[in-house]
Amino acid sequence: MKKLICTAIAATVTAAVCVVLATSDVAAQSGVIYACANPGNGNLRVVGAAEACRANEVRVQWNAVGQVGATGATGAQGPIGPVGPTGATGAVGSTGSAGATGATGAVGPTGATGAQGIQGIQGPIGPTGATGAVGSTGAAGADGAVGPTGATGAQGIQGIQGPIGPTGATGAAGSTGADGAVGPTGATGAIGPQGPVGATGSTGAVGATGATGATGAVGPQGVTGAKGDTGNTGATGAQGPVGATGAKGDTGAVGAAGPQGAVGATGATGAVGATGATGATGATGAVGATGATGAQGLAGATGATGATGVAGATGATGAQGSAGTTGQSAQTVYGTAALTVAANQGFTLVPSLSISVNVPVDGTVFVSTDGGVETTSTAATGFSVVDVIVAVDGTVPPNGLWRTLNPANTGGLVQHIENWSMSSSLVLAAGSHTIQVYAEGRGVGSTATVSGDANSLLQAELTVMVVKTN
């Protein structure tokens, strides 16, 4: 388990220091953490139980696990929760198998007629049964004596209207008979001789209309005379008698069937006829066999939910579990070699100061680095100017993590050393990221030495810690 430990070191160390510890590794056996503190810059590094501290460090130690705290008081009972939703209706159980048919009991006396039940819902229309064969006509039975007229029964409730039967198919149209044969045309009579054309007389005055004389015999047709002036329209003659009906021609052959006509509209339902008189009660028939078990009825509505019982007392609060570490990590790397930086040299990676981490969705990254820079000039007024930065995926964050160092010699001290120390918390997108430390020359002064190995006072380090915020 990783822990961030802050402590004030007594005796010769006066500063408060913080360090990320992998306590599962350091104190796995003894339960005690050993470290070396640097009073000059406040750095604290974890070491082994037998590992010695450097000349400029003080050795400190502490227990890895604190004392167990007292159990907290039991919290007050919470309010009764709301009534939960009604559970879903259970599935309908399967129909049990039909029991064996019991023996037929003796026919009991006819019970009194019960009250008229409510009208049942109309069942589906059953398929039309096949037409049975016509039975032979039985012998006429003797007429029985006329029984007395029974009392008129009470008016029954009107039955529901039966479904309209399908319209019967239209019968095929009869074929058209063939036209009868045309009778022979009579012979044309001979034309009589043409008479001479008479002279046109002057038009006399119109006399009074005389009585209609008898129709004379038709004389021979005279020669057509010149067209005279149009005379006045004569009176309409009386209608002649109706001629005798000619003889009926032979029946023509049956014509081809015409196309089927469109189905006619369904006729209106006829009025319900009056209820006939109640007939005499027939003899009681034998008891029929028990019918098959009907289909399972619909499930009944779900009953009302019972009242919610009183909530039980809240149990005692359990002991606080240890914090989870999934997605969290802490790493520290140290310089393994010195980097020589010329005055005009661009940014160069400080040896071994590079860490890659995987950041969870709700993670925050804490970055910390420190180290030393020494000018190589031995002149009394010699100096160097170096920039040290922390880059995330090759880019410097907008705030902090950039230091400019100017190790300058004085009259009594040459090859002066200057240290950097900087830290910051960063919110990065979920995924893999690489954090690195770079150094460059500012273009003035002498060449400088940045960082070093474990035997150098300039040795730099880089710590990256990923912490989950939720």
KOLNUDO-262199 format. One record per residue (C-alpha): residue in one letter; x, y, z. Coordinates in pm, whole numbers, padded with zeros to 5 digits, always signed. Each point is the difference from the previous one (the first is absolute). Layout:
aXYZ
...
***
This chain:
m+00000+00000+00000
k+00131+00347-00093
k-00003+00281+00261
l+00088+00370-00010
i+00180+00072+00331
c+00076+00345+00134
t+00203+00043+00318
a+00216+00252+00185
i+00348-00137+00066
a+00135+00085+00342
a+00358+00063+00113
t+00207+00146-00285
v-00287-00002-00256
t-00234+00300+00029
a-00212-00024-00317
a-00321-00196-00060
v+00045-00258-00272
c-00232-00218-00208
v+00070-00323-00183
v-00196-00269-00186
l+00062-00337+00165
a-00066-00348-00125
t-00058-00129+00352
s-00085-00353-00114
d+00361-00036-00123
v+00193+00209+00257
a-00159-00135+00315
a-00102-00343-00121
q+00212-00176+00265
s+00077+00234+00290
g-00304+00235-00006
v+00247+00295+00029
i+00079+00253-00278
y+00356+00136-00028
a+00085+00320-00192
c+00273+00261-00056
a-00098+00370+00032
n+00185+00289-00166
p-00022+00311+00226
g+00114+00226-00284
n-00290-00059-00242
g-00252-00195+00211
n+00018-00318-00211
l-00067-00336+00160
r+00088-00333-00160
v-00083-00350+00122
v+00294-00235+00059
g+00054-00354+00127
a+00054-00081+00365
a+00374-00053-00056
e+00052+00270-00266
a+00214+00301+00104
c-00101+00364-00058
r+00212+00253-00188
a+00223+00252+00169
n-00255+00281-00033
e-00294-00212+00124
v-00147-00104+00336
r-00140-00350+00064
v-00362-00024+00130
q-00247-00285+00055
w-00368-00058+00096
n-00264-00274+00021
a-00178-00092-00325
v-00341-00067+00158
g-00175+00231+00251
q-00214-00110+00292
v-00354-00116-00064
g-00253+00275+00080
a-00297-00054+00230
t-00327-00121-00153
g-00237+00288-00071
a-00337+00029+00175
t-00300-00171-00159
g-00191+00243-00224
a-00365+00089+00064
q-00264-00216-00162
g-00086+00127-00347
p-00362+00080-00105
i-00221-00274-00140
g+00058-00031-00374
p-00280+00052-00256
v-00223-00289-00101
g+00163-00197-00278
p-00174-00045-00338
t-00246-00287-00049
g+00177-00308-00127
a-00075-00135-00346
t-00291-00245-00035
g+00122-00356+00016
a-00038-00227-00300
v-00325-00197-00031
g+00051-00353+00121
s-00050-00288-00240
t-00343-00166-00010
g-00012-00314+00208
s-00086-00328-00168
a-00375-00090-00010
g-00109-00242+00265
a-00169-00331-00085
t-00372+00025-00080
g-00208-00108+00294
a-00287-00245-00024
t-00328+00150-00121
g-00223+00080+00294
a-00372-00059+00011
v-00207+00265-00173
g-00128+00236+00263
p-00336+00175-00011
t-00026+00302-00222
g+00090+00308+00200
a-00192+00322-00003
t+00075+00229-00289
g+00280+00237+00100
a+00000+00371-00059
q+00096+00115-00346
g+00382+00021-00017
i+00183+00289-00153
q+00058-00023-00370
g+00332-00165-00084
i+00240+00139-00249
q-00045-00120-00357
g+00225-00290-00083
p+00188-00021-00327
i-00194-00122-00304
g+00058-00368-00049
p+00079-00140-00343
t-00298-00109-00211
g-00053-00371+00032
a-00022-00220-00306
t-00351-00057-00132
g-00131-00333+00115
a-00155-00251-00237
v-00374+00032-00048
g-00174-00265+00202
s-00280-00205-00137
t-00351+00122+00071
g-00146-00179+00294
a-00351-00131+00015
a-00256+00255+00109
g-00089-00049+00361
a-00347+00017+00133
d-00119+00339+00107
g+00022+00033+00374
a-00263+00162+00208
v+00026+00373+00023
g+00136+00090+00341
p-00126+00291+00201
t+00160+00331-00072
g+00275+00073+00251
a+00019+00324+00192
t+00194+00271-00175
g+00356+00008+00129
a+00171+00318+00116
q+00162+00208-00270
g+00364-00113-00033
i+00281+00247-00042
q+00082+00075-00359
g+00285-00211-00129
i+00304+00161-00148
q-00017+00044-00375
g+00164-00282-00181
p+00269+00071-00252
i-00114+00080-00353
g+00044-00301-00218
p+00219+00023-00304
t-00173+00110-00320
g-00060-00289-00230
a+00182-00007-00333
t-00191+00148-00295
g-00126-00266-00232
a+00141-00016-00350
a-00192+00206-00257
g-00194-00199-00256
s+00139-00002-00352
t-00161+00228-00261
g-00206-00181-00259
a+00107+00012-00365
d-00190+00232-00242
g-00274-00174-00196
a+00031-00039-00379
v-00126+00295-00213
g-00312-00085-00195
p+00008+00024-00387
t-00075+00337-00160
g-00321+00007-00200
a+00009+00055-00384
t-00032+00358-00126
g-00319+00070-00193
a+00009+00122-00362
i-00001+00376-00068
g-00306+00125-00182
p+00027+00218-00316
q+00070+00370+00046
g-00288+00234-00082
p+00038+00323-00201
v+00090+00321+00178
g-00300+00224+00043
a+00013+00379-00042
t+00045+00199+00312
g-00322+00175+00088
s-00023+00333+00173
t-00020-00013+00373
g-00358+00033+00109
a-00123+00142+00320
v+00013-00229+00296
g-00340-00145+00054
a-00146-00129+00318
t+00120-00334+00110
g-00243-00259-00103
a-00080-00320+00176
t+00252-00270-00041
g-00111-00230-00271
a+00057-00364-00014
t+00342-00100-00103
g+00001-00090-00361
a+00200-00274-00152
v+00357+00083-00068
g+00040+00086-00366
p+00310-00058-00198
q+00286+00235+00080
g+00003+00290-00237
v+00302+00167-00147
t+00165+00230+00239
g-00114+00352-00083
a+00189+00319+00051
k+00025+00104+00358
g-00288+00226+00086
d-00019+00262+00268
t-00012-00131+00351
g-00358-00029+00109
n-00140+00049+00345
t+00053-00285+00248
g-00302-00224+00004
a-00166-00133+00308
t+00153-00310+00165
g-00181-00313-00106
a-00138-00253+00242
q+00240-00271+00131
g-00033-00326-00182
p-00075-00326+00178
v+00283-00200+00171
g+00135-00273-00221
a-00017-00364+00105
t+00294-00143+00202
g+00240-00193-00217
a+00083-00364+00069
k+00260-00070+00275
g+00346-00077-00132
d+00200-00307+00104
t+00191+00022+00331
g+00357+00104-00060
a+00303-00198+00122
v+00121+00071+00357
g+00257+00282-00003
a+00335-00007+00181
a-00005+00080+00375
g+00042+00368+00074
p+00256+00131+00258
q-00087-00041+00371
g-00174+00305+00139
a+00123+00192+00305
v-00106-00128+00345
g-00305+00186+00113
a-00010+00192+00329
t-00104-00195+00310
g-00364+00055+00076
a-00116+00157+00323
t-00060-00233+00294
g-00366-00082+00034
a-00195+00085+00309
v+00002-00251+00285
g-00314-00210-00009
a-00233-00026+00293
t+00080-00267+00257
g-00207-00309-00053
a-00203-00163+00271
t+00193-00222+00238
g-00030-00363-00095
a-00059-00284+00239
t+00299-00109+00206
g+00170-00297-00157
a+00120-00303+00192
t+00331+00037+00184
g+00283-00128-00215
a+00276-00224+00128
v+00295+00170+00165
g+00268+00072-00260
a+00365-00093+00041
t+00219+00246+00190
g+00141+00264-00239
a+00370+00062-00040
t+00163+00237+00248
g-00027+00361-00120
a+00306+00214-00076
q+00180+00166+00292
g-00173+00327+00090
l+00184+00331+00009
a+00202+00069+00312
g-00180+00209+00258
a+00109+00353+00074
t+00291+00038+00242
g-00119+00054+00354
a+00078+00317+00185
t+00350+00019+00148
g+00010-00067+00371
a+00117+00266+00238
t+00376+00036+00035
g+00135-00145+00319
v+00193+00210+00244
a+00364+00039-00099
g+00243-00192+00215
a+00257+00175+00211
t+00313+00115-00182
g+00292-00229+00061
a+00320+00123+00157
t+00242+00175-00231
g+00274-00233-00115
a+00366+00082+00040
q+00148+00225-00268
g+00155-00209-00276
s+00337+00085-00143
a+00001+00236-00298
g+00003-00160-00345
t+00299+00053-00227
t-00137-00105-00338
g+00117+00251-00260
q+00244+00177+00237
s+00377-00014-00031
a+00321+00174+00109
q+00342-00016-00167
t+00337+00168+00062
v+00302-00012-00233
y+00353+00139+00059
g+00264+00143-00231
t+00256-00256-00114
a+00252+00226-00179
a+00101+00365-00033
l-00132+00209-00294
t+00238+00261-00144
v-00195+00300-00135
a+00173+00253-00228
a-00101+00367+00005
n-00191-00028-00329
q-00130-00358+00038
g-00373-00074-00046
f-00218-00199+00235
t+00152-00341+00081
l-00145-00281+00215
v+00172-00032+00338
p+00122-00365+00014
s-00257-00243+00153
l-00250+00273+00103
s-00299-00144-00192
i-00314-00173+00138
s-00307-00134-00186
v-00330-00034+00190
n-00355-00114-00077
v-00251+00259+00129
p-00357-00119+00088
v-00311+00202-00082
d-00017+00168+00343
g+00374+00023+00063
t+00228+00292+00088
v+00375-00009-00066
f+00250+00146+00251
v+00348+00079-00143
s+00310+00096+00200
t+00367+00038-00105
d+00326+00137+00145
g+00371-00004-00090
g+00313+00212-00039
v+00177+00204-00275
e+00375+00089+00019
t+00190+00246-00220
t+00321-00139-00148
s+00169+00343-00001
t+00298+00046+00234
a+00019+00376-00053
a-00077+00221+00296
t-00284+00161-00195
g-00103-00308-00202
f-00364-00112-00016
s-00257-00214-00188
v-00373+00045-00073
v-00212-00318-00036
d-00379-00060-00037
v-00144-00316+00162
i-00355-00103-00095
v-00249-00285+00059
a-00177-00107-00323
v-00319-00208-00024
d-00017-00190-00329
g+00263+00239-00138
t-00184+00320+00103
v+00061+00229+00297
p-00317+00060+00211
p-00125+00363-00007
n+00077+00072+00368
g+00317-00081+00194
l+00242-00289-00059
w+00262+00235-00156
r+00307+00134+00184
t+00292+00215-00120
l+00324-00057+00198
n+00307+00230+00001
p+00294-00163+00181
a+00252+00290+00021
n+00350-00003+00154
t+00103+00251+00269
g+00344+00125+00086
g+00064-00281+00245
l-00210-00283-00154
v+00014-00150-00349
q-00203-00272-00177
h-00303+00122+00191
i-00302-00235+00043
e-00368+00102-00011
n-00295-00237+00070
w-00353-00016-00147
s-00312-00136+00174
m-00352+00023-00141
s-00330-00191+00019
s-00355+00025-00129
s-00327-00196-00019
l-00135-00058-00351
v-00342-00105-00132
l+00065-00210-00311
a-00228-00186-00239
a-00049-00367+00082
g+00262-00219-00164
s+00378-00038-00025
h+00229+00302+00050
t+00378+00050+00019
i+00160+00256+00240
q+00366+00101-00063
v+00258+00257+00120
y+00200+00203-00259
a+00280+00261+00020
e+00132+00263-00249
g+00262+00276-00017
r-00125+00359-00019
g+00269+00114-00248
v+00222+00181+00249
g+00271-00101+00249
s+00200-00320+00020
t-00085-00369-00040
a-00188-00150+00298
t-00035-00347+00153
v-00359-00113+00078
s-00073-00293+00236
g+00229-00298+00053
d+00010-00354+00137
a-00048-00125+00358
n+00347+00124+00099
s-00065+00360-00113
l-00145+00285+00205
l-00175+00107-00323
q-00202-00323-00037
a-00358+00088-00104
e-00320-00191+00064
l-00357-00009-00140
t-00308-00121+00193
v-00342-00053-00164
m-00304-00104+00205
v-00349-00080-00137
v-00284+00050+00252
k-00369-00083-00054
t-00228+00287+00105
n-00319-00208+00020
***
